[in-house]
Amino acid sequence: MNTMAQSSSLNAAHVVANLLMAPLWGWFAYRHVTAFLMTNEWSYLFLCISETLGAAFFLVRKYPDSVSAAPFDWVIAVLGTFAPLLLGPAQWGVVPIAKHAVVIGAGLTILGMISLNRSFALVAAKREIKTSGMYGFVRHPLYASYLLTFTGYVLANTTSENGVAYVFAMGCMFVRMFREEKHLAHDPQYAAYMQQVRYRVIPFVF
């Protein structure tokens, strides 16, 4: 694929992703704001804020220096990004206290996004490499916060639909993580960062 055709395909993929984001985010936000107003449960509001911030950064993200053009990477990225928007409030949870993990995880997500700023990426892409803040502890702090947030959410809002969305989203997340690192490892600066920060999402574990 020549450069012009590749650029055209990537632009089309960006447009499709943006168009998909709007209605899914709107439905997600409506359900969670409504749930917060009805229950006064702050975990719903925190999650809504973090996902809204993610949508905002997604729309204003920087154009990357290089980006993966592999169709598989785009499919996994789109599915993995939008799957959590299918999560919905429930009246029962197997571990109700896990709602506190949602608040903590969503708070960490917000901090991570602010740290990342416009370097936010949907698919593996070379932008400004972040090494400070939360990125000094693990290479993928946003994924770590997603893991905490959505695990807590499903434990506190337990339904078969949420369970399926969670498993699918987490599966896509880990595939994305490895694909992103494979793409970014070609950059000497990122390769050095991988040696400096050894753990991906959980310090001293993984």
C-alpha positions as CSV (number, residue, x, y, z in Angstrom):
1,M,0.0,0.0,0.0
2,N,1.5,3.4,-1.0
3,T,1.8,6.2,1.4
4,M,-1.2,8.2,0.0
5,A,-3.5,5.2,0.0
6,Q,-2.3,4.3,3.6
7,S,-2.9,7.8,4.8
8,S,-6.4,7.8,3.2
9,S,-7.2,4.5,4.9
10,L,-6.0,5.8,8.3
11,N,-8.1,9.0,7.9
12,A,-11.1,6.9,7.1
13,A,-10.5,4.7,10.1
14,H,-10.3,7.8,12.3
15,V,-13.6,9.1,11.0
16,V,-15.3,5.8,11.5
17,A,-14.0,5.6,15.1
18,N,-15.1,9.1,15.8
19,L,-18.6,8.4,14.5
20,L,-18.9,5.3,16.6
21,M,-17.7,7.1,19.7
22,A,-20.5,9.7,19.8
23,P,-23.7,7.5,20.1
24,L,-22.0,4.9,22.4
25,W,-20.7,7.5,24.7
26,G,-24.0,9.3,24.7
27,W,-25.9,6.2,25.8
28,F,-23.2,5.3,28.4
29,A,-23.3,8.8,29.9
30,Y,-27.1,8.9,30.0
31,R,-27.3,5.6,31.8
32,H,-24.7,6.5,34.4
33,V,-25.7,10.0,35.1
34,T,-29.3,8.8,35.5
35,A,-28.1,6.0,37.9
36,F,-26.1,8.6,39.9
37,L,-29.1,10.9,40.2
38,M,-31.3,8.0,41.3
39,T,-28.9,6.3,43.8
40,N,-26.4,9.0,44.7
41,E,-23.7,6.4,44.0
42,W,-20.5,8.3,43.2
43,S,-18.9,5.4,41.4
44,Y,-21.3,6.0,38.5
45,L,-20.4,9.7,38.3
46,F,-16.6,9.1,38.5
47,L,-16.7,6.5,35.8
48,C,-18.8,8.8,33.6
49,I,-16.3,11.6,34.1
50,S,-13.3,9.4,33.2
51,E,-15.0,8.0,30.1
52,T,-16.0,11.5,29.0
53,L,-12.5,12.8,29.5
54,G,-11.2,9.8,27.5
55,A,-13.7,10.7,24.7
56,A,-12.6,14.3,24.7
57,F,-8.9,13.5,24.5
58,F,-9.6,10.9,21.8
59,L,-11.2,13.7,19.7
60,V,-8.3,16.2,20.1
61,R,-5.5,13.7,20.1
62,K,-2.2,14.6,18.3
63,Y,-1.5,13.3,14.9
64,P,1.1,10.6,15.5
65,D,4.7,10.5,14.1
66,S,4.0,6.9,13.1
67,V,0.9,4.7,13.5
68,S,0.2,1.0,12.9
69,A,-1.6,0.4,9.7
70,A,-2.3,-3.2,10.5
71,P,-6.1,-3.9,10.1
72,F,-6.0,-6.3,13.1
73,D,-4.6,-3.5,15.3
74,W,-7.4,-1.2,14.4
75,V,-10.1,-3.8,14.8
76,I,-8.8,-4.7,18.3
77,A,-8.4,-1.1,19.3
78,V,-11.9,0.0,18.2
79,L,-13.6,-3.1,19.8
80,G,-11.5,-2.8,23.0
81,T,-12.1,1.0,23.3
82,F,-15.9,0.8,22.8
83,A,-16.6,-2.5,24.7
84,P,-16.6,-0.8,28.1
85,L,-19.2,1.7,26.9
86,L,-21.6,-1.3,26.9
87,L,-21.3,-1.7,30.7
88,G,-24.4,-0.7,32.5
89,P,-25.6,-0.1,36.1
90,A,-27.2,-3.0,37.9
91,Q,-29.2,-3.5,41.0
92,W,-27.1,-6.2,42.4
93,G,-23.4,-7.0,42.7
94,V,-21.5,-10.0,43.9
95,V,-19.1,-7.7,45.8
96,P,-20.9,-4.4,46.4
97,I,-17.9,-2.8,48.2
98,A,-16.0,-3.1,44.9
99,K,-17.7,0.2,44.0
100,H,-14.9,1.9,45.9
101,A,-12.4,0.3,43.5
102,V,-14.3,2.0,40.6
103,V,-13.9,5.4,42.3
104,I,-10.2,4.9,42.8
105,G,-9.6,3.4,39.4
106,A,-11.6,6.2,37.6
107,G,-9.6,8.7,39.6
108,L,-6.3,7.2,38.5
109,T,-7.7,7.1,34.9
110,I,-8.3,10.8,35.0
111,L,-4.8,11.5,36.4
112,G,-3.3,9.2,33.7
113,M,-5.2,11.0,30.9
114,I,-4.2,14.4,32.2
115,S,-0.5,13.2,32.3
116,L,-0.8,11.8,28.8
117,N,-2.7,14.8,27.5
118,R,-3.0,14.9,23.7
119,S,-0.7,11.9,23.3
120,F,-3.7,9.7,23.8
121,A,-3.9,7.0,21.1
122,L,-6.5,4.6,20.0
123,V,-4.2,2.3,18.1
124,A,-0.4,1.7,18.4
125,A,1.1,5.1,17.5
126,K,4.4,7.0,18.1
127,R,3.7,10.3,19.8
128,E,5.5,12.1,22.5
129,I,6.8,9.4,24.9
130,K,5.7,9.9,28.5
131,T,8.2,8.8,31.2
132,S,7.2,10.9,34.2
133,G,4.3,10.8,36.7
134,M,2.4,7.5,36.7
135,Y,4.5,6.4,33.7
136,G,7.5,6.2,36.0
137,F,6.0,3.3,37.8
138,V,4.4,1.2,35.1
139,R,4.5,1.5,31.3
140,H,0.7,1.4,30.9
141,P,-0.9,3.2,33.9
142,L,-4.1,3.8,31.9
143,Y,-4.5,0.1,31.3
144,A,-3.7,-0.5,35.0
145,S,-6.5,1.9,36.0
146,Y,-8.9,0.4,33.5
147,L,-8.2,-3.0,35.0
148,L,-9.0,-1.8,38.5
149,T,-12.0,0.3,37.4
150,F,-13.8,-2.3,35.2
151,T,-13.0,-5.2,37.5
152,G,-14.6,-3.3,40.4
153,Y,-17.5,-2.2,38.2
154,V,-18.5,-5.7,37.2
155,L,-18.1,-7.0,40.8
156,A,-20.4,-4.2,42.0
157,N,-22.8,-4.4,39.0
158,T,-23.0,-8.0,38.3
159,T,-24.9,-9.1,35.2
160,S,-24.2,-11.6,32.4
161,E,-24.1,-8.7,29.9
162,N,-21.5,-6.8,32.0
163,G,-19.5,-10.0,32.4
164,V,-19.3,-10.6,28.7
165,A,-18.4,-6.9,28.0
166,Y,-15.7,-7.1,30.7
167,V,-14.0,-10.2,29.5
168,F,-14.1,-9.0,25.9
169,A,-12.8,-5.5,26.8
170,M,-10.0,-6.9,29.0
171,G,-9.0,-9.4,26.4
172,C,-8.7,-6.7,23.8
173,M,-6.8,-4.5,26.2
174,F,-4.0,-7.0,26.8
175,V,-3.8,-7.7,23.0
176,R,-3.5,-4.0,22.4
177,M,-0.9,-3.6,25.0
178,F,1.4,-6.2,23.4
179,R,0.8,-4.9,19.9
180,E,1.5,-1.3,21.0
181,E,4.8,-2.3,22.6
182,K,5.8,-4.3,19.5
183,H,5.2,-1.2,17.4
184,L,6.8,1.3,19.8
185,A,9.9,-0.9,20.6
186,H,11.3,0.1,17.2
187,D,11.9,3.5,18.7
188,P,15.2,3.6,20.6
189,Q,13.8,6.0,23.1
190,Y,10.9,3.8,24.0
191,A,13.2,0.7,24.0
192,A,15.3,2.4,26.6
193,Y,12.1,3.3,28.6
194,M,11.1,-0.4,28.6
195,Q,14.4,-1.2,30.2
196,Q,14.0,1.6,32.8
197,V,10.4,0.7,33.7
198,R,10.2,-3.0,33.8
199,Y,6.5,-3.6,34.6
200,R,3.5,-3.0,32.3
201,V,0.5,-2.6,34.6
202,I,1.2,-4.0,38.1
203,P,4.4,-3.0,39.9
204,F,6.6,-6.1,40.8
205,V,4.0,-8.4,39.2
206,F,3.4,-7.8,35.5
